[in-house]
Amino acid sequence: MFSGSARGMKIGRSIGWIAGVCLDCVRHFVLAVLIFAVSQVPISAFAQQSAPKLIRDAEIEGLMRLYTKPIFQAAGLSPGAVRVYLINDQRINAFVAGGQRIFINTGLLTQAKTPNEVIGVLAHETGHISGGHLARMGQEIDRQSTTVIIGMLLGAAAMAGGVATGEGDAVRAGQGIMGGSGTLAQRLVLNYARAMESSADQAALKFLTATGQSAAGMLTLFQKLANQAIASAQFVDPYVMSHPMPFERIRNLEVAAKASPYFNKKDSPELVMRHQLMQAKLTGFLTPHMVYQRYPTSDSSMPARYARAIVAFRSGDTRNAIPIIDGLIADLPKNPYFWELKGQALLEGGSPGNAIAPLRQAEKLLPSNGLIKIMLAQALIGTETPENAQAAIKTLREAAKTENDVPSVYKLMAMAYGQLGDIPRAELATAESAYLQGDRKLAVEKAQAALKTFKRGSSEWLRANDILNYTRKK
Ligand SMILES: [Zn+2]
């Protein structure tokens, strides 16, 4: 997993334009109003929102792809066109933004009791995409303000979570932001949102039935959310509370869900295990203080050992982590993510050379996974040998096939070229990563340096020229 730890890698993504639809009606309303209000509130008001914390993880993204593939097919969407993003936020939430992008909070994943609950949420969000709700509600936002907009969007998502969990400060901040949007606008958006929510529910039911899956999980998760909203009623706008939509919506959903022949269908034991491993991983990486409470040493299950191994190596105890991971590998030798974790533990423990073999094994089991390749390249570069620097460049080029907008790919490439003494290519790679990170000054400086050294018209020269042009356009 790549997350925001000191020793881990931060991988952010840039997103073009955004409009939002979120999980249940109350939150949907709050988020919708906020986004509706974009044009009416000075953008600088949002500039101080904290940066988005998007998480990248091969295992969890793989699971989301497994869940969404049949649903997207049933919805007539190309599976490659829609992407699921993980947000590091402990509150239950999910929403669609920026066209065909589904955002899902880690809090939803850790609190979902079954894979079927997660699948139900994804089906609902897919309903928003296939229903074209974003196109109708959305607005194109200037690319220049992408970072600000994402910060605002995630700020809004956090605030929506605040409504449900009764976190007063977040809600008050949000109400301050919403102040300028006007009652009429709020009502218009609310009506719109209500219609869209039931339409997304109906679509989700259709997709789940078409793929032979139960809507029971969607129902239980929405029930949980509705109860949360009611429990913290004092924090919610009175107008929202005068429309007790969640329960009405849930009653409708319940009747329709129970009519499906698949309502009582249960998740397979394999899927339940993957779900539990995902939850253990998220707990280990994101809330390590919870690990021994949730997974006491008396628990010898695979998820418990997984979580404890993560906590061990993240706190610097690689020596105790490795035997636990080796035990997991012995139990499931074909699980690429156990090999990946072993590689990460060794890499973060300061043994890049030893990390190579397990990461190669993970790569062998999942040959087209860009994130595993990035980690492998990191281990190769860590050994500081010319052979491995060459191998890292090859690996990073392969990683770029799926992760070409991840700055780390180019940062690592710059390091590898630097180790080989190829300064022009190192500068070009630095220009590339600076461009992706929005560092215009560095991007221009490095692209200009690269332009001077490469032969006019060569592919490197053209790329440096492109970077200069894109940066100037912004
Ligand atoms: Zn929705």
Boltz pocket constraint, residues with backbone or C-beta under 6 A from the ligand:
constraints:
  - pocket:
      binder: B
      contacts: [[A, 21], [A, 22], [A, 23], [A, 24], [A, 28], [A, 124], [A, 128], [A, 196], [A, 197], [A, 200]]
      max_distance: 6.0
